[in-house]
């Protein structure tokens, strides 16, 4: 419980100081996505599910995931987004639980694709599974379905990871309101003990410089 409270507090603080960044959609992250068919609001769509490789303000490509099935991204897209917190998402508590349980473990295409499906399921339907609601999986492979089930089972409980979670909400969605997805990512936050050690090391280094 403490982990998600820490995460939520951090997200709220981040939201209070929201700022805009530029996102450049470079590609999907190699080895961290699959092509899947989903049904959203009654329409079948074949999409990439997994980590997008995104440059933030011109920096190196980092992994972000989609939390917005209502809009599309295209490789080469560049758009501005407000960096905000989980409180800006539908069912943000479920999304936070998924992040704190699994963010650092997403190492394979199956894990990344299943995690993306779980995020969509959480945001759209509150985590009712791949066979019900406004978001469904269509002919999902057994491996992907099994991995999704692991994520769904943990959706209601906070995980062990301390994270600073950032939701990148697009400033606009293009001239026809169809583009520029809202995305999510996270960075690990050091444990208090680790931060204390780092602080002592920094103080020691400063003293040595003064000598």
N, C-alpha and C positions, 0 to 999 in steps of 0.2 A: 504493500500500500504506500509506504513512504516514497518509493521510487517514482510512482506516477504523480504523487503530490509534488515532489521536487520538480519533476518535468513540467507539470502544469503551471507551477509557480514561475518557472523560467520562461515558459511560453507566454504567460500573461505579461511578464515584465517586458519580453521582447515585443509583444503586441503594443504595449503602451508606448514604446519608443520606435514604432514601425518606421521603416525607411524604404525607399525605392532602390532597386537594383536592376541591372540589365541582364537578361537571360539570353544566351545564344544556344539553340538546340543543335548540337553537333551530330549526334548519331545515337543509336542504342549502345549501351556498354557491351563490348564483346564478351560473350559467354554468360551474360546475365539477363537474357530475355528469351522468350519463345513467341512464335506466332500462334494465336489462339482465336477461336470463334466464341463470341459472347452474344447475349441478347440483352439489349438495353432499351427499356420502354417499348418492348414488342418488336424491335428491329434487330435482326442478326447483323453482326459486324465482325469482320476478320481484322484483328489488330495485333500490334506488338504488345506483349505484356512483360514488364520488367523494368530495369533501370535505364533511364535516359542519361546520356552523357551531355552535361550542360556546363557551359562556361558562364560563370557569374562575374559580371563586371570585368570581362576580359581575362579572368584567371584560368587556370588549368581545368580541364573537364572533370566534373564531379558527378556522382550518382544522385539523381533525383527521381522520384516516382510520381505518377499521376494520381491526383485525387479529384479529378474533374472529367467525367465521361461526357459532359455536354459540349466539350470543345475539342478541337484537334490540334496537334502539333505537327510540323513538317521540318525535316532536316534543313538547317539553314535559317530557320525562323529566328528573329531577334525581337524581343519585346521587353517592356518594363513591367516589373512586378513589385508589389509591396510585401516586405518581409514581415509576417505576422505570426500569431500563435495558434494553437490547437482550438482555441475558443472560436475561431472563425470557420471551423469545419462542422458540418453535420456529423453528429456522433464522434466528435473529436476525442472523447475519452476512450472509445474503442480503438481509434487510430493510435492514440498515445500508448495504449497497452501493447498493441502489435509492435510498435517501434521499440519500446523498452524491453520486450521479450526477444526480438529477433534481428534488430538492425545490424548488429556486427557479425551475424552468422550467415549472411546472404552471399554464398560463394559459388553457387551453381546456377545454371539456367532454370532448372526445376524450382529451386528455392526462390529465385528472384521472380519468376513468373507467377508462382503460387502466392507469393507475398503481395504482388500487384493485384491479383484477383481478390485476396483477402481485404486489401485496402478499399477496393471498389465496393465489395460487399458490405463493408462496415459503413462507408459513407452513404451509399445509396439506400441500403435496406436495414441497417443496424445489425448486420451479421446473421442473416437468416439462412445462409448457405447458398450453394450454386444452383439449386433447383426450385427456388421460390422468389417472389418479389419482382421488382422492376429490373433487377440485374441477375442474370443467370449465365452459367457456363453451357456451351453447346458442344457435345461430344468431346468433353475434356478427357485427356489421357488418364489412365489409372495412376501413373506416377504423380501427375500434377494434382489430381483429385486427392490422393493420399496426403500429399504435402500440404495442400490447402486445409485439409481436415485438422492437421496439427496446429496450424495457425488459428483456425476458427475456435478450436478448443481452448486456446489461451487468450482469446479476445477480451474476456471479462475480467482478467487479472493483470495487474501491473507486473512488469518484469524486472530483472536485476540491473539493467543498464541505466547509468546516469547520462542523460542526453540533453543537449540543447536542440530542441526540435524547431525547425523553421518551416512555415507554410508560405509559399511564394504565390500570392494571389495576383493574377494578371491585372494591370491597370485598365486594359480594355481587351476586348475579344475580337478585334478586327471589324471591318466595315459591315460585315453581315452577321456579326455575333456568333461566329462558328469556330474561331481560332484562338490560340494562346491559352493553353491549359494552365490551371492552377496545379502546382507541384509541391512536393514535400521532401525534406531531407533532414539530416541530423549530424551533430558532432558530439563526440564523447566529452563529458565533463569530468575532470579528475575528482577522485574521492577526496573528502576533506583532509585525510591523513596525507595523501599525496601532495595536495596543495600546500599543507604545512611544511612538508619536507622541501618543496620547491621554494617556499618563502625563506626558509632557513638558508638554503643554498645561495639564493640571491643576496641575502643580507651578508653572508660570509664573503661572497665575491665582491660586494661593494666595499667591505672593510679592507679587503686586500688591495683594491684599487686605490683607496685613500692612503695606504702606506706607501 
